[in-house]
Amino acid sequence: MKNKLELKQKLYHQCEQFCNIRLLNIQKTIQEIEESLTSETKSSAGDKHETGRAMLQLEREKAGNQLAEIQKLQETLSKMDVSKTNKTVCLGSVVITSSTKYFIAISAGELRVEDQIFYGISPITPMGKLLMGKQQGDLVSFREQKFTLMSIL
């Protein structure tokens, strides 16, 4: 890795891709539900028809909630400035501990940059809350494991 900024930008872009893929999937689901709702014709089995429409409405509501969640994730990403480096862990920090590497952004799971594995976590997850505000050299204990913050980028 050439520098810290390049690493943070690559992690940030992977989080953006994570959001974009989920957004496309949810939009596709919503479109399919809308098409099903409009193509649903009144059949002779009235109760069955109404039950089918109700189920589609529930699916549409669920997809709408998922869409709102993705928009929150995108909003969180838009607030980040990956060009900044802080001495304490904050949104946008890359945290390298004695056991694991984290990118404090959104809960995006495993992120790979070259041969390194990072975990995209939200600052509101249990681990994120624990790391926020910590500094290099701090000892942290999580689920009966202890580790040291080696560096914060």
Contacts in CASP RR format, 6 or more apart in sequence:
PFRMAT RR
TARGET T0000
AUTHOR 0000-0000-0000
METHOD contacts of the structure
MODEL  1
MKNKLELKQKLYHQCEQFCNIRLLNIQKTIQEIEESLTSETKSSAGDKHE
TGRAMLQLEREKAGNQLAEIQKLQETLSKMDVSKTNKTVCLGSVVITSST
KYFIAISAGELRVEDQIFYGISPITPMGKLLMGKQQGDLVSFREQKFTLM
SIL
1 7 0 8 1.000
1 113 0 8 1.000
1 114 0 8 1.000
1 116 0 8 1.000
4 85 0 8 1.000
4 94 0 8 1.000
4 153 0 8 1.000
5 82 0 8 1.000
5 83 0 8 1.000
7 94 0 8 1.000
7 113 0 8 1.000
7 153 0 8 1.000
8 82 0 8 1.000
8 83 0 8 1.000
8 92 0 8 1.000
8 94 0 8 1.000
8 103 0 8 1.000
8 153 0 8 1.000
9 82 0 8 1.000
10 113 0 8 1.000
11 82 0 8 1.000
11 94 0 8 1.000
11 103 0 8 1.000
11 105 0 8 1.000
11 111 0 8 1.000
11 113 0 8 1.000
11 118 0 8 1.000
11 120 0 8 1.000
12 77 0 8 1.000
12 80 0 8 1.000
12 82 0 8 1.000
12 92 0 8 1.000
12 103 0 8 1.000
12 105 0 8 1.000
14 108 0 8 1.000
14 111 0 8 1.000
14 112 0 8 1.000
14 113 0 8 1.000
15 77 0 8 1.000
15 103 0 8 1.000
15 105 0 8 1.000
15 106 0 8 1.000
15 108 0 8 1.000
15 111 0 8 1.000
15 120 0 8 1.000
16 77 0 8 1.000
18 106 0 8 1.000
18 108 0 8 1.000
18 109 0 8 1.000
19 70 0 8 1.000
19 73 0 8 1.000
19 74 0 8 1.000
19 77 0 8 1.000
19 106 0 8 1.000
22 66 0 8 1.000
22 70 0 8 1.000
22 73 0 8 1.000
23 67 0 8 1.000
23 70 0 8 1.000
23 74 0 8 1.000
26 63 0 8 1.000
26 64 0 8 1.000
26 66 0 8 1.000
26 67 0 8 1.000
26 70 0 8 1.000
27 67 0 8 1.000
29 59 0 8 1.000
29 63 0 8 1.000
29 66 0 8 1.000
30 60 0 8 1.000
30 63 0 8 1.000
30 64 0 8 1.000
30 67 0 8 1.000
33 56 0 8 1.000
33 59 0 8 1.000
33 60 0 8 1.000
33 63 0 8 1.000
34 60 0 8 1.000
36 56 0 8 1.000
37 53 0 8 1.000
37 56 0 8 1.000
37 57 0 8 1.000
37 60 0 8 1.000
40 49 0 8 1.000
40 52 0 8 1.000
40 53 0 8 1.000
40 56 0 8 1.000
42 49 0 8 1.000
43 49 0 8 1.000
73 106 0 8 1.000
76 91 0 8 1.000
76 105 0 8 1.000
76 106 0 8 1.000
76 122 0 8 1.000
77 105 0 8 1.000
77 106 0 8 1.000
79 91 0 8 1.000
80 91 0 8 1.000
80 92 0 8 1.000
80 105 0 8 1.000
81 92 0 8 1.000
82 92 0 8 1.000
84 92 0 8 1.000
85 152 0 8 1.000
85 153 0 8 1.000
86 93 0 8 1.000
86 152 0 8 1.000
87 135 0 8 1.000
87 136 0 8 1.000
87 152 0 8 1.000
88 133 0 8 1.000
88 134 0 8 1.000
88 135 0 8 1.000
88 152 0 8 1.000
89 95 0 8 1.000
89 104 0 8 1.000
89 131 0 8 1.000
89 132 0 8 1.000
89 133 0 8 1.000
89 134 0 8 1.000
89 135 0 8 1.000
89 149 0 8 1.000
89 152 0 8 1.000
90 104 0 8 1.000
90 123 0 8 1.000
90 132 0 8 1.000
90 133 0 8 1.000
91 104 0 8 1.000
91 105 0 8 1.000
91 123 0 8 1.000
92 103 0 8 1.000
92 104 0 8 1.000
92 105 0 8 1.000
93 103 0 8 1.000
93 104 0 8 1.000
93 131 0 8 1.000
93 152 0 8 1.000
93 153 0 8 1.000
94 101 0 8 1.000
94 102 0 8 1.000
94 103 0 8 1.000
94 104 0 8 1.000
94 118 0 8 1.000
94 152 0 8 1.000
94 153 0 8 1.000
95 101 0 8 1.000
95 102 0 8 1.000
95 103 0 8 1.000
95 104 0 8 1.000
95 131 0 8 1.000
95 134 0 8 1.000
95 149 0 8 1.000
95 151 0 8 1.000
95 152 0 8 1.000
95 153 0 8 1.000
96 149 0 8 1.000
96 150 0 8 1.000
96 151 0 8 1.000
96 152 0 8 1.000
96 153 0 8 1.000
97 140 0 8 1.000
97 147 0 8 1.000
97 148 0 8 1.000
97 149 0 8 1.000
97 150 0 8 1.000
98 147 0 8 1.000
98 148 0 8 1.000
98 150 0 8 1.000
99 145 0 8 1.000
99 147 0 8 1.000
100 119 0 8 1.000
100 147 0 8 1.000
101 116 0 8 1.000
101 117 0 8 1.000
101 118 0 8 1.000
101 119 0 8 1.000
102 118 0 8 1.000
102 119 0 8 1.000
102 120 0 8 1.000
102 121 0 8 1.000
102 127 0 8 1.000
102 128 0 8 1.000
102 131 0 8 1.000
103 111 0 8 1.000
103 118 0 8 1.000
103 119 0 8 1.000
103 120 0 8 1.000
103 121 0 8 1.000
104 120 0 8 1.000
104 121 0 8 1.000
104 122 0 8 1.000
104 123 0 8 1.000
104 128 0 8 1.000
104 131 0 8 1.000
104 132 0 8 1.000
105 120 0 8 1.000
105 121 0 8 1.000
105 122 0 8 1.000
106 120 0 8 1.000
106 122 0 8 1.000
107 120 0 8 1.000
107 121 0 8 1.000
107 122 0 8 1.000
107 125 0 8 1.000
108 120 0 8 1.000
109 119 0 8 1.000
109 120 0 8 1.000
109 121 0 8 1.000
110 117 0 8 1.000
110 118 0 8 1.000
110 119 0 8 1.000
110 120 0 8 1.000
111 117 0 8 1.000
111 118 0 8 1.000
111 119 0 8 1.000
111 120 0 8 1.000
112 118 0 8 1.000
121 127 0 8 1.000
121 128 0 8 1.000
122 128 0 8 1.000
123 129 0 8 1.000
123 132 0 8 1.000
126 142 0 8 1.000
127 142 0 8 1.000
130 140 0 8 1.000
130 142 0 8 1.000
131 140 0 8 1.000
131 149 0 8 1.000
134 140 0 8 1.000
134 149 0 8 1.000
134 152 0 8 1.000
135 149 0 8 1.000
135 152 0 8 1.000
136 149 0 8 1.000
136 150 0 8 1.000
136 151 0 8 1.000
136 152 0 8 1.000
137 148 0 8 1.000
137 149 0 8 1.000
137 150 0 8 1.000
138 148 0 8 1.000
138 149 0 8 1.000
139 146 0 8 1.000
139 147 0 8 1.000
139 148 0 8 1.000
140 146 0 8 1.000
140 147 0 8 1.000
140 148 0 8 1.000
140 149 0 8 1.000
END
